Amino acid sequence: MCLCMAPGMHGQTVFVEQYASQADVRLFLTQNRSDADIEVFRVPYRSQAAAEKGLWFETPYRSQADWRIVWVPYRSQADCVVYMAPYRSQARPNRCFARKGEASR
């Protein structure tokens, strides 16, 4: 199951869950850009988050999140593979994510 922004939603605010059963999506972090389904850049302010540009804001509050994620230790456990871009300009739109409730890609 892969997730993304619903139409009309502007930000990509995520909350990191401790357990996979509580998350909307399971992510694996890769060090290789070419292996990634999505490339994201973490922004310091919620207002800067933009899913269509691959910009994520990590909120400390579950209720403020668009998505609840969990980082998994093995690629085989993940719904999506993520590369954290070191520069904002390297982020690219989330290809892996689809609307909540829809079937997998």
C-alpha positions in Angstrom: 0.0 0.0 0.0 1.4 3.4 -1.0 0.0 6.7 0.0 0.1 10.3 -1.2 -1.6 13.7 -0.9 -5.3 14.0 -1.6 -6.3 16.8 -3.9 -6.6 20.1 -2.1 -4.0 19.2 0.5 -0.9 21.4 0.2 1.5 20.1 2.8 3.3 16.9 3.5 3.3 16.8 7.3 4.4 13.5 8.8 4.5 12.0 12.2 6.9 9.2 13.0 5.2 6.3 14.8 7.0 3.8 17.0 5.1 0.8 15.8 4.2 -0.3 12.2 0.7 -1.2 13.2 0.0 2.5 14.0 1.4 3.9 10.7 -0.2 4.7 7.4 2.9 3.7 5.6 6.2 1.9 6.3 9.3 3.5 4.9 12.9 2.3 4.4 15.7 4.8 4.3 18.3 4.3 1.6 21.6 6.0 1.2 21.5 5.5 -2.6 19.4 8.1 -4.5 18.9 5.7 -7.5 17.3 3.1 -5.2 14.6 5.4 -3.9 10.9 5.6 -4.8 10.8 9.1 -3.5 13.3 11.8 -2.6 12.4 14.1 0.2 13.9 17.1 1.9 12.9 17.9 5.5 11.9 21.5 5.9 12.1 23.4 9.3 8.6 24.9 9.1 5.1 23.4 8.5 4.2 26.1 6.0 7.1 25.1 3.8 5.9 21.5 3.3 4.8 20.6 -0.2 4.0 17.1 -1.3 4.2 18.1 -5.0 7.8 19.2 -4.4 8.9 16.4 -2.1 9.2 18.7 0.9 8.3 17.1 4.3 7.8 18.6 7.7 8.1 16.2 10.7 5.6 17.2 13.4 5.9 16.2 17.0 2.1 15.8 17.2 0.1 12.9 15.7 -3.0 15.0 15.3 -1.3 17.5 13.0 0.1 15.0 10.6 -1.2 14.3 7.1 0.6 10.9 7.3 1.8 8.7 10.1 5.0 6.9 9.1 7.3 4.3 10.5 10.9 3.6 9.5 11.5 -0.1 9.0 15.0 -1.8 9.2 14.6 -3.9 6.1 13.7 -2.9 2.5 11.4 -6.0 2.2 9.2 -4.6 5.0 8.7 -1.2 3.4 5.9 0.2 1.3 8.2 2.8 -0.1 12.0 3.5 -0.3 13.0 7.0 0.7 16.1 9.0 0.0 16.7 12.1 2.2 18.0 14.7 -0.1 20.8 16.9 1.4 19.6 19.9 -0.6 16.1 21.2 -1.2 16.6 21.4 -4.9 17.2 17.6 -5.0 13.8 16.7 -3.7 11.3 15.4 -6.2 7.6 14.8 -6.1 6.3 11.7 -4.2 5.8 9.1 -6.9 5.2 6.3 -4.3 2.2 7.8 -2.5 -1.5 7.5 -3.5 -4.6 8.8 -1.7 -5.6 7.1 1.6 -8.0 4.3 1.0 -6.9 3.6 -2.6 -5.3 0.4 -3.8 -1.6 0.0 -4.2 0.2 1.4 -7.2 
